[in-house]
């Protein structure tokens, strides 16, 4: 049996968000960052991390300090 992809749920949330927001990536930055954080840990075990740049956090313009 194939092991479960640990980051697949985050990838699915991105797709749902993009669909609901007419593919405006800026509206889904929170979910993109969740996937990136998952990929930092699981990049070697998750097919969902293919092509994800884990070197830097996604800029989230909605967060306030």
PDB file of N, CA, C and O in Angstrom:
ATOM      1  N   UNK A   1       0.836  -1.186   0.000  1.00  0.00           N
ATOM      2  CA  UNK A   1       0.000   0.000   0.000  1.00  0.00           C
ATOM      3  C   UNK A   1       0.884   1.253   0.000  1.00  0.00           C
ATOM      4  O   UNK A   1       1.872   1.330   0.730  1.00  0.00           O
ATOM      5  N   UNK A   2       0.518   2.209  -0.813  1.00  0.00           N
ATOM      6  CA  UNK A   2       1.261   3.459  -0.932  1.00  0.00           C
ATOM      7  C   UNK A   2       1.027   4.330   0.306  1.00  0.00           C
ATOM      8  O   UNK A   2      -0.110   4.462   0.757  1.00  0.00           O
ATOM      9  N   UNK A   3       2.094   4.929   0.862  1.00  0.00           N
ATOM     10  CA  UNK A   3       1.909   5.789   2.043  1.00  0.00           C
ATOM     11  C   UNK A   3       1.121   7.052   1.694  1.00  0.00           C
ATOM     12  O   UNK A   3       1.176   7.540   0.565  1.00  0.00           O
ATOM     13  N   UNK A   4       0.397   7.565   2.667  1.00  0.00           N
ATOM     14  CA  UNK A   4      -0.405   8.778   2.484  1.00  0.00           C
ATOM     15  C   UNK A   4       0.515   9.987   2.309  1.00  0.00           C
ATOM     16  O   UNK A   4       1.520  10.118   3.007  1.00  0.00           O
ATOM     17  N   UNK A   5       0.166  10.858   1.380  1.00  0.00           N
ATOM     18  CA  UNK A   5       0.917  12.095   1.140  1.00  0.00           C
ATOM     19  C   UNK A   5       0.620  13.066   2.285  1.00  0.00           C
ATOM     20  O   UNK A   5      -0.517  13.520   2.420  1.00  0.00           O
ATOM     21  N   UNK A   6       1.618  13.393   3.112  1.00  0.00           N
ATOM     22  CA  UNK A   6       1.369  14.231   4.287  1.00  0.00           C
ATOM     23  C   UNK A   6       0.971  15.678   3.975  1.00  0.00           C
ATOM     24  O   UNK A   6       0.451  16.367   4.853  1.00  0.00           O
ATOM     25  N   UNK A   7       1.200  16.149   2.757  1.00  0.00           N
ATOM     26  CA  UNK A   7       0.890  17.544   2.419  1.00  0.00           C
ATOM     27  C   UNK A   7      -0.273  17.677   1.435  1.00  0.00           C
ATOM     28  O   UNK A   7      -0.610  18.788   1.024  1.00  0.00           O
ATOM     29  N   UNK A   8      -0.881  16.570   1.060  1.00  0.00           N
ATOM     30  CA  UNK A   8      -1.953  16.601   0.057  1.00  0.00           C
ATOM     31  C   UNK A   8      -3.127  17.474   0.493  1.00  0.00           C
ATOM     32  O   UNK A   8      -3.691  18.201  -0.325  1.00  0.00           O
ATOM     33  N   UNK A   9      -3.499  17.412   1.756  1.00  0.00           N
ATOM     34  CA  UNK A   9      -4.639  18.203   2.234  1.00  0.00           C
ATOM     35  C   UNK A   9      -4.411  19.698   2.008  1.00  0.00           C
ATOM     36  O   UNK A   9      -5.339  20.426   1.656  1.00  0.00           O
ATOM     37  N   UNK A  10      -3.181  20.147   2.211  1.00  0.00           N
ATOM     38  CA  UNK A  10      -2.869  21.566   1.995  1.00  0.00           C
ATOM     39  C   UNK A  10      -2.956  21.927   0.513  1.00  0.00           C
ATOM     40  O   UNK A  10      -3.451  22.997   0.158  1.00  0.00           O
ATOM     41  N   UNK A  11      -2.478  21.038  -0.341  1.00  0.00           N
ATOM     42  CA  UNK A  11      -2.557  21.273  -1.786  1.00  0.00           C
ATOM     43  C   UNK A  11      -4.021  21.349  -2.229  1.00  0.00           C
ATOM     44  O   UNK A  11      -4.374  22.174  -3.072  1.00  0.00           O
ATOM     45  N   UNK A  12      -4.862  20.497  -1.664  1.00  0.00           N
ATOM     46  CA  UNK A  12      -6.291  20.509  -1.999  1.00  0.00           C
ATOM     47  C   UNK A  12      -6.958  21.797  -1.526  1.00  0.00           C
ATOM     48  O   UNK A  12      -7.833  22.332  -2.207  1.00  0.00           O
ATOM     49  N   UNK A  13      -6.548  22.295  -0.363  1.00  0.00           N
ATOM     50  CA  UNK A  13      -7.110  23.553   0.148  1.00  0.00           C
ATOM     51  C   UNK A  13      -6.732  24.724  -0.754  1.00  0.00           C
ATOM     52  O   UNK A  13      -7.527  25.643  -0.949  1.00  0.00           O
ATOM     53  N   UNK A  14      -5.526  24.690  -1.299  1.00  0.00           N
ATOM     54  CA  UNK A  14      -5.112  25.734  -2.243  1.00  0.00           C
ATOM     55  C   UNK A  14      -6.005  25.691  -3.474  1.00  0.00           C
ATOM     56  O   UNK A  14      -6.496  26.727  -3.921  1.00  0.00           O
ATOM     57  N   UNK A  15      -6.217  24.505  -4.023  1.00  0.00           N
ATOM     58  CA  UNK A  15      -7.051  24.379  -5.219  1.00  0.00           C
ATOM     59  C   UNK A  15      -8.473  24.866  -4.959  1.00  0.00           C
ATOM     60  O   UNK A  15      -9.061  25.549  -5.798  1.00  0.00           O
ATOM     61  N   UNK A  16      -9.021  24.519  -3.806  1.00  0.00           N
ATOM     62  CA  UNK A  16     -10.375  24.958  -3.452  1.00  0.00           C
ATOM     63  C   UNK A  16     -10.422  26.477  -3.333  1.00  0.00           C
ATOM     64  O   UNK A  16     -11.334  27.119  -3.853  1.00  0.00           O
ATOM     65  N   UNK A  17      -9.439  27.043  -2.649  1.00  0.00           N
ATOM     66  CA  UNK A  17      -9.377  28.493  -2.479  1.00  0.00           C
ATOM     67  C   UNK A  17      -9.263  29.202  -3.828  1.00  0.00           C
ATOM     68  O   UNK A  17      -9.969  30.177  -4.087  1.00  0.00           O
ATOM     69  N   UNK A  18      -8.378  28.709  -4.676  1.00  0.00           N
ATOM     70  CA  UNK A  18      -8.210  29.323  -5.993  1.00  0.00           C
ATOM     71  C   UNK A  18      -9.505  29.269  -6.795  1.00  0.00           C
ATOM     72  O   UNK A  18      -9.885  30.246  -7.440  1.00  0.00           O
ATOM     73  N   UNK A  19     -10.174  28.134  -6.752  1.00  0.00           N
ATOM     74  CA  UNK A  19     -11.437  27.985  -7.483  1.00  0.00           C
ATOM     75  C   UNK A  19     -12.490  28.968  -6.951  1.00  0.00           C
ATOM     76  O   UNK A  19     -13.185  29.623  -7.727  1.00  0.00           O
ATOM     77  N   UNK A  20     -12.598  29.060  -5.630  1.00  0.00           N
ATOM     78  CA  UNK A  20     -13.595  29.942  -5.017  1.00  0.00           C
ATOM     79  C   UNK A  20     -13.292  31.423  -5.228  1.00  0.00           C
ATOM     80  O   UNK A  20     -14.191  32.261  -5.149  1.00  0.00           O
ATOM     81  N   UNK A  21     -12.029  31.745  -5.497  1.00  0.00           N
ATOM     82  CA  UNK A  21     -11.616  33.145  -5.663  1.00  0.00           C
ATOM     83  C   UNK A  21     -11.208  33.476  -7.092  1.00  0.00           C
ATOM     84  O   UNK A  21     -10.410  34.383  -7.328  1.00  0.00           O
ATOM     85  N   UNK A  22     -11.765  32.731  -8.040  1.00  0.00           N
ATOM     86  CA  UNK A  22     -11.515  32.974  -9.471  1.00  0.00           C
ATOM     87  C   UNK A  22     -10.029  33.011  -9.794  1.00  0.00           C
ATOM     88  O   UNK A  22      -9.566  33.824 -10.595  1.00  0.00           O
ATOM     89  N   UNK A  23      -9.291  32.107  -9.147  1.00  0.00           N
ATOM     90  CA  UNK A  23      -7.863  31.899  -9.390  1.00  0.00           C
ATOM     91  C   UNK A  23      -7.002  33.134  -9.116  1.00  0.00           C
ATOM     92  O   UNK A  23      -5.989  33.353  -9.780  1.00  0.00           O
ATOM     93  N   UNK A  24      -7.412  33.931  -8.138  1.00  0.00           N
ATOM     94  CA  UNK A  24      -6.606  35.064  -7.684  1.00  0.00           C
ATOM     95  C   UNK A  24      -5.673  34.556  -6.585  1.00  0.00           C
ATOM     96  O   UNK A  24      -6.078  34.395  -5.434  1.00  0.00           O
ATOM     97  N   UNK A  25      -4.432  34.311  -6.958  1.00  0.00           N
ATOM     98  CA  UNK A  25      -3.452  33.713  -6.046  1.00  0.00           C
ATOM     99  C   UNK A  25      -3.274  34.527  -4.768  1.00  0.00           C
ATOM    100  O   UNK A  25      -3.069  33.956  -3.697  1.00  0.00           O
ATOM    101  N   UNK A  26      -3.349  35.838  -4.869  1.00  0.00           N
ATOM    102  CA  UNK A  26      -3.152  36.691  -3.693  1.00  0.00           C
ATOM    103  C   UNK A  26      -4.197  36.434  -2.609  1.00  0.00           C
ATOM    104  O   UNK A  26      -3.943  36.722  -1.439  1.00  0.00           O
ATOM    105  N   UNK A  27      -5.352  35.907  -2.966  1.00  0.00           N
ATOM    106  CA  UNK A  27      -6.405  35.605  -1.987  1.00  0.00           C
ATOM    107  C   UNK A  27      -6.146  34.294  -1.247  1.00  0.00           C
ATOM    108  O   UNK A  27      -6.835  33.990  -0.274  1.00  0.00           O
ATOM    109  N   UNK A  28      -5.165  33.518  -1.695  1.00  0.00           N
ATOM    110  CA  UNK A  28      -4.917  32.186  -1.134  1.00  0.00           C
ATOM    111  C   UNK A  28      -3.529  32.052  -0.523  1.00  0.00           C
ATOM    112  O   UNK A  28      -3.054  30.936  -0.312  1.00  0.00           O
ATOM    113  N   UNK A  29      -2.881  33.156  -0.241  1.00  0.00           N
ATOM    114  CA  UNK A  29      -1.511  33.115   0.270  1.00  0.00           C
ATOM    115  C   UNK A  29      -1.393  32.339   1.579  1.00  0.00           C
ATOM    116  O   UNK A  29      -0.389  31.667   1.815  1.00  0.00           O
ATOM    117  N   UNK A  30      -2.402  32.429   2.419  1.00  0.00           N
ATOM    118  CA  UNK A  30      -2.367  31.709   3.698  1.00  0.00           C
ATOM    119  C   UNK A  30      -2.243  30.197   3.460  1.00  0.00           C
ATOM    120  O   UNK A  30      -1.458  29.525   4.130  1.00  0.00           O
ATOM    121  N   UNK A  31      -3.008  29.671   2.517  1.00  0.00           N
ATOM    122  CA  UNK A  31      -2.971  28.240   2.224  1.00  0.00           C
ATOM    123  C   UNK A  31      -1.671  27.844   1.531  1.00  0.00           C
ATOM    124  O   UNK A  31      -1.152  26.750   1.750  1.00  0.00           O
ATOM    125  N   UNK A  32      -1.157  28.728   0.705  1.00  0.00           N
ATOM    126  CA  UNK A  32       0.122  28.468   0.036  1.00  0.00           C
ATOM    127  C   UNK A  32       1.235  28.377   1.075  1.00  0.00           C
ATOM    128  O   UNK A  32       2.118  27.526   0.971  1.00  0.00           O
ATOM    129  N   UNK A  33       1.194  29.245   2.067  1.00  0.00           N
ATOM    130  CA  UNK A  33       2.201  29.211   3.127  1.00  0.00           C
ATOM    131  C   UNK A  33       2.077  27.937   3.959  1.00  0.00           C
ATOM    132  O   UNK A  33       3.093  27.363   4.353  1.00  0.00           O
ATOM    133  N   UNK A  34       0.857  27.485   4.233  1.00  0.00           N
ATOM    134  CA  UNK A  34       0.682  26.220   4.968  1.00  0.00           C
ATOM    135  C   UNK A  34       1.322  25.067   4.207  1.00  0.00           C
ATOM    136  O   UNK A  34       1.975  24.213   4.807  1.00  0.00           O
ATOM    137  N   UNK A  35       1.141  25.037   2.890  1.00  0.00           N
ATOM    138  CA  UNK A  35       1.751  23.973   2.085  1.00  0.00           C
ATOM    139  C   UNK A  35       3.270  24.087   2.128  1.00  0.00           C
ATOM    140  O   UNK A  35       3.963  23.080   2.270  1.00  0.00           O
ATOM    141  N   UNK A  36       3.789  25.300   2.007  1.00  0.00           N
ATOM    142  CA  UNK A  36       5.243  25.483   2.051  1.00  0.00           C
ATOM    143  C   UNK A  36       5.807  24.984   3.382  1.00  0.00           C
ATOM    144  O   UNK A  36       6.833  24.304   3.410  1.00  0.00           O
ATOM    145  N   UNK A  37       5.140  25.323   4.471  1.00  0.00           N
ATOM    146  CA  UNK A  37       5.596  24.877   5.790  1.00  0.00           C
ATOM    147  C   UNK A  37       5.563  23.353   5.902  1.00  0.00           C
ATOM    148  O   UNK A  37       6.471  22.753   6.478  1.00  0.00           O
ATOM    149  N   UNK A  38       4.534  22.732   5.361  1.00  0.00           N
ATOM    150  CA  UNK A  38       4.454  21.272   5.355  1.00  0.00           C
ATOM    151  C   UNK A  38       5.604  20.696   4.538  1.00  0.00           C
ATOM    152  O   UNK A  38       6.222  19.708   4.936  1.00  0.00           O
ATOM    153  N   UNK A  39       5.885  21.307   3.408  1.00  0.00           N
ATOM    154  CA  UNK A  39       6.940  20.811   2.521  1.00  0.00           C
ATOM    155  C   UNK A  39       8.331  20.966   3.126  1.00  0.00           C
ATOM    156  O   UNK A  39       9.233  20.190   2.809  1.00  0.00           O
ATOM    157  N   UNK A  40       8.513  21.950   3.985  1.00  0.00           N
ATOM    158  CA  UNK A  40       9.795  22.093   4.679  1.00  0.00           C
ATOM    159  C   UNK A  40      10.085  20.806   5.446  1.00  0.00           C
ATOM    160  O   UNK A  40      11.228  20.349   5.493  1.00  0.00           O
ATOM    161  N   UNK A  41       9.062  20.233   6.038  1.00  0.00           N
ATOM    162  CA  UNK A  41       9.212  19.017   6.842  1.00  0.00           C
ATOM    163  C   UNK A  41       9.161  17.749   5.992  1.00  0.00           C
ATOM    164  O   UNK A  41       9.964  16.839   6.197  1.00  0.00           O
ATOM    165  N   UNK A  42       8.235  17.677   5.046  1.00  0.00           N
ATOM    166  CA  UNK A  42       7.927  16.429   4.345  1.00  0.00           C
ATOM    167  C   UNK A  42       8.315  16.402   2.868  1.00  0.00           C
ATOM    168  O   UNK A  42       7.837  15.532   2.140  1.00  0.00           O
ATOM    169  N   UNK A  43       9.151  17.307   2.403  1.00  0.00           N
ATOM    170  CA  UNK A  43       9.432  17.428   0.962  1.00  0.00           C
ATOM    171  C   UNK A  43       9.838  16.122   0.292  1.00  0.00           C
ATOM    172  O   UNK A  43       9.501  15.898  -0.871  1.00  0.00           O
ATOM    173  N   UNK A  44      10.551  15.262   0.999  1.00  0.00           N
ATOM    174  CA  UNK A  44      11.005  14.008   0.399  1.00  0.00           C
ATOM    175  C   UNK A  44       9.926  12.931   0.379  1.00  0.00           C
ATOM    176  O   UNK A  44      10.062  11.942  -0.342  1.00  0.00           O
ATOM    177  N   UNK A  45       8.862  13.101   1.153  1.00  0.00           N
ATOM    178  CA  UNK A  45       7.797  12.112   1.223  1.00  0.00           C
ATOM    179  C   UNK A  45       6.500  12.563   0.559  1.00  0.00           C
ATOM    180  O   UNK A  45       5.548  11.786   0.487  1.00  0.00           O
ATOM    181  N   UNK A  46       6.443  13.793   0.077  1.00  0.00           N
ATOM    182  CA  UNK A  46       5.193  14.336  -0.451  1.00  0.00           C
ATOM    183  C   UNK A  46       5.315  14.729  -1.920  1.00  0.00           C
ATOM    184  O   UNK A  46       6.119  15.589  -2.280  1.00  0.00           O
ATOM    185  N   UNK A  47       4.511  14.093  -2.758  1.00  0.00           N
ATOM    186  CA  UNK A  47       4.462  14.456  -4.182  1.00  0.00           C
ATOM    187  C   UNK A  47       3.871  15.866  -4.341  1.00  0.00           C
ATOM    188  O   UNK A  47       4.148  16.548  -5.327  1.00  0.00           O
ATOM    189  N   UNK A  48       3.067  16.292  -3.380  1.00  0.00           N
ATOM    190  CA  UNK A  48       2.458  17.627  -3.432  1.00  0.00           C
ATOM    191  C   UNK A  48       3.496  18.738  -3.341  1.00  0.00           C
ATOM    192  O   UNK A  48       3.206  19.889  -3.669  1.00  0.00           O
ATOM    193  N   UNK A  49       4.695  18.402  -2.900  1.00  0.00           N
ATOM    194  CA  UNK A  49       5.757  19.399  -2.734  1.00  0.00           C
ATOM    195  C   UNK A  49       6.604  19.586  -3.989  1.00  0.00           C
ATOM    196  O   UNK A  49       7.511  20.418  -4.008  1.00  0.00           O
ATOM    197  N   UNK A  50       6.317  18.834  -5.012  1.00  0.00           N
ATOM    198  CA  UNK A  50       7.070  18.952  -6.256  1.00  0.00           C
ATOM    199  C   UNK A  50       6.924  20.367  -6.810  1.00  0.00           C
ATOM    200  O   UNK A  50       5.813  20.810  -7.097  1.00  0.00           O
ATOM    201  N   UNK A  51       8.029  21.068  -6.958  1.00  0.00           N
ATOM    202  CA  UNK A  51       8.010  22.416  -7.509  1.00  0.00           C
ATOM    203  C   UNK A  51       7.778  23.522  -6.492  1.00  0.00           C
ATOM    204  O   UNK A  51       7.736  24.695  -6.862  1.00  0.00           O
ATOM    205  N   UNK A  52       7.628  23.177  -5.226  1.00  0.00           N
ATOM    206  CA  UNK A  52       7.404  24.186  -4.186  1.00  0.00           C
ATOM    207  C   UNK A  52       8.749  24.716  -3.695  1.00  0.00           C
ATOM    208  O   UNK A  52       9.629  23.945  -3.312  1.00  0.00           O
ATOM    209  N   UNK A  53       8.897  26.034  -3.710  1.00  0.00           N
ATOM    210  CA  UNK A  53      10.120  26.673  -3.211  1.00  0.00           C
ATOM    211  C   UNK A  53      10.010  26.783  -1.694  1.00  0.00           C
ATOM    212  O   UNK A  53       9.233  27.586  -1.179  1.00  0.00           O
ATOM    213  N   UNK A  54      10.781  25.980  -0.991  1.00  0.00           N
ATOM    214  CA  UNK A  54      10.710  25.979   0.471  1.00  0.00           C
ATOM    215  C   UNK A  54      11.743  26.900   1.109  1.00  0.00           C
ATOM    216  O   UNK A  54      11.841  26.968   2.334  1.00  0.00           O
ATOM    217  N   UNK A  55      12.507  27.602   0.295  1.00  0.00           N
ATOM    218  CA  UNK A  55      13.598  28.419   0.827  1.00  0.00           C
ATOM    219  C   UNK A  55      13.133  29.707   1.495  1.00  0.00           C
ATOM    220  O   UNK A  55      13.862  30.278   2.306  1.00  0.00           O
ATOM    221  N   UNK A  56      11.937  30.170   1.169  1.00  0.00           N
ATOM    222  CA  UNK A  56      11.483  31.423   1.770  1.00  0.00           C
ATOM    223  C   UNK A  56       9.974  31.398   1.985  1.00  0.00           C
ATOM    224  O   UNK A  56       9.229  30.747   1.254  1.00  0.00           O
ATOM    225  N   UNK A  57       9.559  32.114   2.992  1.00  0.00           N
ATOM    226  CA  UNK A  57       8.133  32.206   3.301  1.00  0.00           C
ATOM    227  C   UNK A  57       7.436  33.048   2.247  1.00  0.00           C
ATOM    228  O   UNK A  57       8.031  33.944   1.647  1.00  0.00           O
ATOM    229  N   UNK A  58       6.180  32.747   2.037  1.00  0.00           N
ATOM    230  CA  UNK A  58       5.355  33.515   1.114  1.00  0.00           C
ATOM    231  C   UNK A  58       4.974  34.810   1.807  1.00  0.00           C
ATOM    232  O   UNK A  58       4.570  34.799   2.970  1.00  0.00           O
ATOM    233  N   UNK A  59       5.098  35.921   1.103  1.00  0.00           N
ATOM    234  CA  UNK A  59       4.723  37.210   1.676  1.00  0.00           C
ATOM    235  C   UNK A  59       3.206  37.259   1.803  1.00  0.00           C
ATOM    236  O   UNK A  59       2.478  37.102   0.823  1.00  0.00           O
ATOM    237  N   UNK A  60       2.753  37.477   3.010  1.00  0.00           N
ATOM    238  CA  UNK A  60       1.318  37.564   3.254  1.00  0.00           C
ATOM    239  C   UNK A  60       0.981  39.002   3.603  1.00  0.00           C
ATOM    240  O   UNK A  60       1.284  39.472   4.699  1.00  0.00           O
ATOM    241  N   UNK A  61       0.359  39.691   2.676  1.00  0.00           N
ATOM    242  CA  UNK A  61       0.076  41.109   2.855  1.00  0.00           C
ATOM    243  C   UNK A  61      -1.092  41.362   3.794  1.00  0.00           C
ATOM    244  O   UNK A  61      -1.332  42.507   4.177  1.00  0.00           O
ATOM    245  N   UNK A  62      -1.829  40.312   4.175  1.00  0.00           N
ATOM    246  CA  UNK A  62      -2.972  40.519   5.054  1.00  0.00           C
ATOM    247  C   UNK A  62      -2.584  40.465   6.521  1.00  0.00           C
ATOM    248  O   UNK A  62      -3.368  40.881   7.374  1.00  0.00           O
ATOM    249  N   UNK A  63      -1.397  39.965   6.838  1.00  0.00           N
ATOM    250  CA  UNK A  63      -0.953  39.898   8.234  1.00  0.00           C
ATOM    251  C   UNK A  63      -0.490  41.269   8.695  1.00  0.00           C
ATOM    252  O   UNK A  63       0.104  42.033   7.935  1.00  0.00           O
ATOM    253  N   UNK A  64      -0.775  41.563   9.949  1.00  0.00           N
ATOM    254  CA  UNK A  64      -0.331  42.830  10.520  1.00  0.00           C
ATOM    255  C   UNK A  64       0.522  42.544  11.731  1.00  0.00           C
ATOM    256  O   UNK A  64       0.239  41.622  12.495  1.00  0.00           O
ATOM    257  N   UNK A  65       1.569  43.334  11.911  1.00  0.00           N
ATOM    258  CA  UNK A  65       2.480  43.158  13.053  1.00  0.00           C
ATOM    259  C   UNK A  65       1.958  43.883  14.259  1.00  0.00           C
ATOM    260  O   UNK A  65       2.586  43.852  15.318  1.00  0.00           O
TER     261      UNK A  65
END
